């Protein structure tokens, strides 16, 4: 039986580690009839916890059927590892088991920050090359690599990475947290978002998180596309951008929003759909290799589809030199590129960008999954040790 909307309001996060441990202790208050310690297997503990959760949920809302409550109990237990050793010892009515805490918004935020910093640092060279190719600073990839290394050394390939990490760390944290938190507001059934729900969640979360840090996009883009010696550092570039006023701080913002909606919708929504298809049906977990493949595919499709807008945004974010061409918006940029270079001008730098974003997005999502696992277990272990 499908879970009804009223049953779906019983969200997983309502059952904390402490609450689950309390259920275990109440359920297994006694040892056996002779007072002897009785070891329970992990499967027995999980089964009895599910039964107890059904009782608790029906007590909170008598309208929930046993079948609906059982479905929710299964969904809840997927998120918890009752005991890594497979058994639980009962002594003096105390269950020696550490149940990891459920996923909290703070954990999702922290995991998003971690995945952003790691992925951008690992893929910084291709982002630098993409930027100088998009703005025409170098005619081709080989000349760009030679020119940057000759003028700045190998470290020049990481030029603008510091500001990129400063930007993407809060942006990814906000994006992943909002993508999770908005489920209760957007989805009719938060435990089972539809395909359109997933696209909408990704679009809204991506647009909101990008808007929160957008001036840093302009700074990072200018530093990545600048020739050696143009800026003495992040502060120098930020001063130039801020002196241009609001128009400079939000240069290319409309283009960025127009790109962000389909980009983040396809990327986050696509990954969620693929993850649901390939995750372990019993545990809800996904292996690192599968996560890498799912996110690489979703990210590659999303970035290739929206690349012309990304190129236009990069051009619009650059300072206009005296006598230089001024563009009124992304349509103007794309029309100019088409007149001068044909349709290929819209995709200048795309291969390098895909070399950046396909592994970059794959790393983001894989690191996000592993960081969440570590935070859940670390937080749960900490709670257990304090008790």
C-alpha positions as CSV (number, residue, x, y, z in Angstrom):
1,X,0.0,0.0,0.0
2,X,1.3,3.5,-0.9
3,X,2.2,5.7,2.0
4,X,-0.5,8.4,2.4
5,X,0.3,12.1,2.8
6,X,-0.8,12.1,6.4
7,X,1.6,9.2,7.2
8,X,4.4,10.9,5.3
9,X,4.3,13.8,7.8
10,X,6.1,11.4,10.2
11,X,9.5,12.5,8.9
12,X,12.6,10.4,9.6
13,X,14.3,13.2,11.4
14,X,11.7,13.1,14.1
15,X,13.3,9.9,15.4
16,X,16.7,10.8,17.0
17,X,19.4,8.5,18.2
18,X,18.2,9.0,21.8
19,X,14.6,8.2,20.9
20,X,15.6,5.0,19.2
21,X,17.9,3.9,22.0
22,X,14.9,4.7,24.4
23,X,12.8,2.3,22.3
24,X,15.4,-0.4,22.5
25,X,15.7,-0.1,26.3
26,X,12.0,-0.1,26.8
27,X,11.4,-3.0,24.5
28,X,14.2,-5.1,26.0
29,X,13.9,-4.0,29.7
30,X,14.2,-7.6,31.0
31,X,16.8,-10.2,30.1
32,X,15.2,-13.7,30.0
33,X,12.9,-15.4,32.6
34,X,15.9,-16.7,34.5
35,X,17.6,-13.3,34.7
36,X,20.4,-14.3,32.3
37,X,22.0,-12.1,29.7
38,X,20.5,-12.7,26.4
39,X,22.4,-11.7,23.2
40,X,20.2,-10.4,20.5
41,X,21.3,-10.5,16.9
42,X,21.2,-7.3,14.8
43,X,18.3,-8.7,12.7
44,X,16.3,-9.3,15.9
45,X,16.9,-5.8,17.2
46,X,16.0,-4.2,13.8
47,X,12.8,-6.3,13.6
48,X,11.6,-5.5,17.1
49,X,12.5,-1.8,16.7
50,X,10.3,-1.7,13.6
51,X,7.5,-3.2,15.5
52,X,7.9,-0.7,18.3
53,X,8.0,2.2,15.8
54,X,4.7,1.1,14.3
55,X,3.2,1.2,17.8
56,X,4.6,4.7,18.4
57,X,3.4,6.1,15.1
58,X,-0.1,4.7,15.4
59,X,-0.2,6.1,18.9
60,X,0.6,9.5,17.6
61,X,-1.9,9.3,14.7
62,X,-4.5,6.5,14.9
63,X,-5.5,7.2,11.3
64,X,-2.3,5.7,10.1
65,X,-2.8,2.1,9.1
66,X,-0.5,-0.7,10.2
67,X,0.7,-1.1,6.5
68,X,1.5,2.6,6.3
69,X,3.3,2.7,9.6
70,X,5.3,-0.4,8.6
71,X,6.4,1.2,5.4
72,X,7.5,4.3,7.3
73,X,9.3,2.2,9.9
74,X,11.3,0.5,7.1
75,X,12.2,3.9,5.7
76,X,13.3,5.1,9.1
77,X,15.5,2.0,9.9
78,X,17.3,2.3,6.6
79,X,19.0,5.5,8.1
80,X,20.4,3.8,11.2
81,X,23.0,1.1,11.9
82,X,21.8,-0.5,15.1
83,X,25.0,-2.3,15.9
84,X,28.1,-2.8,13.8
85,X,29.1,-6.0,15.6
86,X,25.8,-7.8,14.9
87,X,24.9,-8.4,18.5
88,X,23.7,-6.3,21.5
89,X,24.4,-7.3,25.1
90,X,21.7,-6.6,27.7
91,X,23.1,-6.1,31.3
92,X,21.1,-4.5,34.1
93,X,18.5,-3.4,31.6
94,X,21.0,-1.3,29.7
95,X,21.6,-1.8,26.0
96,X,25.2,-1.3,25.1
97,X,24.6,0.0,21.5
98,X,25.5,3.3,19.8
99,X,22.8,4.2,17.3
100,X,24.2,7.0,15.0
101,X,22.2,10.2,14.9
102,X,20.0,10.8,12.0
103,X,20.9,13.3,9.3
104,X,20.5,16.9,10.5
105,X,20.5,20.1,8.4
106,X,23.8,21.0,10.0
107,X,25.3,17.8,8.8
108,X,24.1,18.3,5.3
109,X,25.4,21.9,5.4
110,X,28.8,20.8,6.6
111,X,29.1,17.9,4.1
112,X,28.2,20.4,1.3
113,X,31.0,22.8,2.5
114,X,33.5,19.9,2.5
115,X,32.6,18.6,-0.9
116,X,32.9,22.0,-2.5
117,X,36.3,22.7,-1.1
118,X,37.7,19.3,-2.1
119,X,36.3,19.2,-5.6
120,X,37.2,22.7,-6.6
121,X,40.8,22.4,-5.4
122,X,41.3,19.1,-7.3
123,X,39.9,20.5,-10.5
124,X,41.2,24.1,-10.4
125,X,43.6,23.8,-13.3
126,X,40.9,23.0,-15.8
127,X,38.7,25.8,-14.5
128,X,41.6,28.3,-15.0
129,X,42.1,27.0,-18.6
130,X,38.4,27.2,-19.4
131,X,38.2,30.8,-18.3
132,X,41.2,32.0,-20.4
133,X,39.9,30.2,-23.4
134,X,36.3,31.5,-23.0
135,X,37.6,35.1,-22.9
136,X,40.0,34.7,-25.8
137,X,43.2,35.3,-23.8
138,X,44.8,32.4,-25.6
139,X,43.8,30.9,-29.0
140,X,43.9,27.2,-28.0
141,X,44.5,24.8,-25.1
142,X,48.2,24.0,-25.7
143,X,49.1,27.7,-25.9
144,X,47.1,28.4,-22.8
145,X,48.9,25.7,-20.8
146,X,52.3,26.9,-22.1
147,X,51.6,30.6,-21.5
148,X,50.3,30.1,-17.9
149,X,53.2,27.8,-16.9
150,X,55.8,30.1,-18.6
151,X,54.5,33.3,-16.9
152,X,53.4,31.9,-13.5
153,X,54.8,28.4,-13.2
154,X,52.6,25.3,-12.5
155,X,51.1,27.1,-9.5
156,X,49.5,29.5,-12.0
157,X,47.1,26.8,-12.9
158,X,45.6,27.2,-9.4
159,X,45.3,31.0,-9.8
160,X,41.9,32.1,-8.3
161,X,41.5,28.7,-6.5
162,X,41.5,30.4,-3.1
163,X,38.6,32.7,-4.0
164,X,36.9,29.8,-5.7
165,X,37.0,27.7,-2.5
166,X,35.8,30.7,-0.5
167,X,32.9,31.0,-2.8
168,X,31.9,27.4,-3.4
169,X,32.2,26.2,0.2
170,X,29.2,28.2,1.5
171,X,27.4,27.9,-1.8
172,X,27.5,24.1,-1.9
173,X,26.7,23.9,1.8
174,X,23.6,26.1,1.3
175,X,22.6,24.3,-1.9
176,X,22.7,20.7,-0.4
177,X,21.0,21.9,2.8
178,X,18.2,23.6,1.0
179,X,17.7,20.7,-1.4
180,X,17.0,18.6,1.7
181,X,15.1,21.1,3.8
182,X,12.7,22.2,1.1
183,X,11.3,18.6,0.6
184,X,8.7,19.2,3.3
185,X,7.6,22.4,1.6
186,X,7.7,21.3,-2.1
187,X,6.8,17.6,-2.1
188,X,3.4,16.2,-1.6
189,X,5.2,13.1,-0.1
190,X,8.6,14.2,1.2
191,X,9.7,10.6,1.6
192,X,9.1,9.9,-2.1
193,X,9.8,13.0,-4.2
194,X,8.6,12.8,-7.8
195,X,10.9,13.5,-10.8
196,X,9.4,17.0,-11.2
197,X,9.9,17.5,-7.4
198,X,13.6,16.7,-7.7
199,X,14.1,19.0,-10.6
200,X,12.3,21.8,-8.8
201,X,14.2,21.3,-5.6
202,X,17.5,21.4,-7.4
203,X,16.6,24.5,-9.3
204,X,15.4,26.5,-6.3
205,X,18.3,25.4,-4.1
206,X,20.9,26.1,-6.8
207,X,19.5,29.5,-7.6
208,X,19.2,30.6,-4.0
209,X,22.7,29.4,-3.0
210,X,24.3,31.0,-6.1
211,X,22.5,34.3,-5.3
212,X,23.9,34.3,-1.8
213,X,27.5,34.4,-2.9
214,X,27.2,35.9,-6.4
215,X,29.7,38.8,-6.1
216,X,32.3,36.2,-5.3
217,X,31.5,34.6,-8.7
218,X,32.5,37.9,-10.4
219,X,35.8,38.1,-8.4
220,X,36.7,34.5,-9.1
221,X,35.9,34.7,-12.8
222,X,37.9,37.9,-13.3
223,X,40.9,36.4,-11.5
224,X,40.7,33.1,-13.4
225,X,40.6,34.9,-16.8
226,X,43.2,37.6,-16.0
227,X,46.7,37.6,-17.4
228,X,49.6,37.2,-15.0
229,X,50.2,40.3,-12.8
230,X,46.7,41.9,-13.5
231,X,45.8,41.6,-9.8
232,X,48.0,41.5,-6.8
233,X,45.6,39.3,-4.9
234,X,41.9,38.7,-3.9
235,X,41.6,42.0,-2.1
236,X,42.9,43.9,-5.2
237,X,40.3,42.2,-7.5
238,X,37.5,42.7,-4.9
239,X,38.3,46.5,-4.7
240,X,38.1,46.8,-8.5
241,X,34.7,44.9,-8.6
242,X,33.3,46.9,-5.7
243,X,34.3,50.2,-7.2
244,X,32.1,49.4,-10.1
245,X,29.0,49.5,-7.9
246,X,26.1,47.1,-7.9
247,X,26.2,46.7,-11.6
248,X,29.8,45.3,-11.3
249,X,29.1,43.2,-8.3
250,X,26.2,41.5,-10.1
251,X,27.5,41.5,-13.6
252,X,26.0,38.7,-15.6
253,X,23.6,37.8,-12.8
254,X,20.5,37.5,-15.0
255,X,22.4,35.1,-17.3
256,X,23.7,33.2,-14.3
257,X,20.1,32.7,-13.0
258,X,18.9,31.6,-16.4
259,X,21.6,29.0,-16.5
260,X,21.4,27.9,-12.9
261,X,17.7,26.8,-13.0
262,X,18.2,24.1,-15.6
263,X,21.8,23.3,-14.5
264,X,21.1,22.6,-10.9
265,X,17.7,21.0,-11.6
266,X,19.3,18.6,-14.0
267,X,22.4,18.0,-11.8
268,X,20.8,17.5,-8.4
269,X,17.5,16.1,-9.7
270,X,19.3,13.8,-12.2
271,X,21.7,12.5,-9.5
272,X,18.8,11.8,-7.1
273,X,17.0,9.9,-9.8
274,X,20.0,7.8,-10.7
275,X,20.9,7.2,-7.1
276,X,17.4,5.9,-6.4
277,X,17.8,3.5,-9.3
278,X,21.2,2.1,-8.3
279,X,21.3,2.3,-4.5
280,X,21.0,-0.8,-2.2
281,X,17.3,-1.3,-1.8
282,X,17.7,-2.7,1.7
283,X,20.1,-0.1,3.2
284,X,19.5,2.9,1.0
285,X,23.3,3.2,0.6
286,X,25.3,3.8,-2.6
287,X,28.9,2.8,-3.2
288,X,31.5,5.4,-3.9
289,X,32.1,4.1,-7.5
290,X,28.4,4.1,-8.3
291,X,28.0,7.6,-6.8
292,X,30.9,8.8,-9.0
293,X,29.4,7.4,-12.2
294,X,25.8,8.7,-11.4
295,X,27.0,12.2,-10.6
296,X,29.5,12.3,-13.5
297,X,26.7,11.5,-15.9
298,X,24.2,13.9,-14.4
299,X,26.8,16.7,-14.1
300,X,28.1,16.1,-17.7
301,X,24.7,16.4,-19.3
302,X,23.7,19.4,-17.2
303,X,26.9,21.4,-17.9
304,X,27.0,20.5,-21.6
305,X,23.4,21.6,-22.0
306,X,23.9,25.0,-20.3
307,X,27.4,25.8,-21.5
308,X,26.6,28.7,-23.9
309,X,25.0,30.6,-21.0
310,X,28.1,29.8,-18.9
311,X,30.4,31.2,-21.6
312,X,28.2,34.3,-21.9
313,X,28.2,34.9,-18.1
314,X,32.0,34.6,-18.0
315,X,32.3,37.3,-20.8
316,X,29.8,39.6,-19.1
317,X,31.7,39.4,-15.8
318,X,34.9,40.8,-17.3
319,X,35.9,44.5,-17.0
320,X,35.4,46.4,-20.3
321,X,38.6,48.1,-21.3
322,X,38.6,51.6,-22.8
323,X,37.3,51.3,-26.4
324,X,36.3,47.7,-25.8
325,X,33.0,46.1,-26.8
326,X,30.2,46.4,-24.3
327,X,27.5,43.7,-24.3
328,X,24.0,44.3,-23.1
329,X,23.3,40.7,-22.1
330,X,23.8,37.1,-22.8
331,X,21.8,37.3,-26.1
332,X,24.1,40.0,-27.3
333,X,27.2,37.9,-26.4
334,X,25.9,34.8,-28.1
335,X,24.9,36.7,-31.3
336,X,28.3,38.3,-31.4
337,X,30.0,34.9,-31.0
338,X,27.8,33.3,-33.7
339,X,28.6,36.1,-36.2
340,X,32.3,35.8,-35.6
341,X,32.9,32.1,-35.0
342,X,29.7,30.3,-35.9
343,X,27.9,27.9,-33.6
344,X,31.3,26.6,-32.4
345,X,31.9,30.0,-30.7
346,X,29.1,29.1,-28.2
347,X,31.1,26.1,-27.1
348,X,34.6,27.5,-27.0
349,X,36.3,25.9,-24.0
350,X,33.6,23.2,-23.5
351,X,35.9,20.2,-23.7
352,X,38.1,21.7,-21.0
353,X,35.1,22.7,-18.9
354,X,33.8,19.1,-19.1
355,X,37.2,17.9,-18.0
356,X,36.7,20.1,-15.0
357,X,33.0,19.6,-14.2
358,X,32.5,15.9,-14.9
359,X,35.1,14.8,-12.4
360,X,34.3,17.8,-10.3
361,X,30.6,17.0,-9.9
362,X,31.4,13.4,-9.4
363,X,33.9,14.2,-6.6
364,X,31.3,16.6,-5.0
365,X,28.6,14.1,-4.7
366,X,30.9,11.2,-3.7
367,X,32.6,13.3,-1.1
368,X,29.2,14.5,0.1
369,X,27.9,10.9,0.6
370,X,31.0,9.9,2.5
371,X,31.2,13.1,4.5
372,X,27.5,12.6,5.6
373,X,28.3,9.0,6.6
374,X,31.3,10.2,8.7
375,X,29.3,13.0,10.3
376,X,26.4,10.7,11.1
377,X,28.6,8.0,12.7
378,X,30.9,10.5,14.4
379,X,28.0,12.4,15.9
380,X,26.2,9.2,16.9
381,X,29.4,7.9,18.6
382,X,29.8,11.2,20.4
383,X,26.3,11.1,21.8
384,X,26.8,7.5,23.0
385,X,30.1,8.3,24.7
386,X,28.5,11.2,26.6
387,X,25.8,9.0,27.9
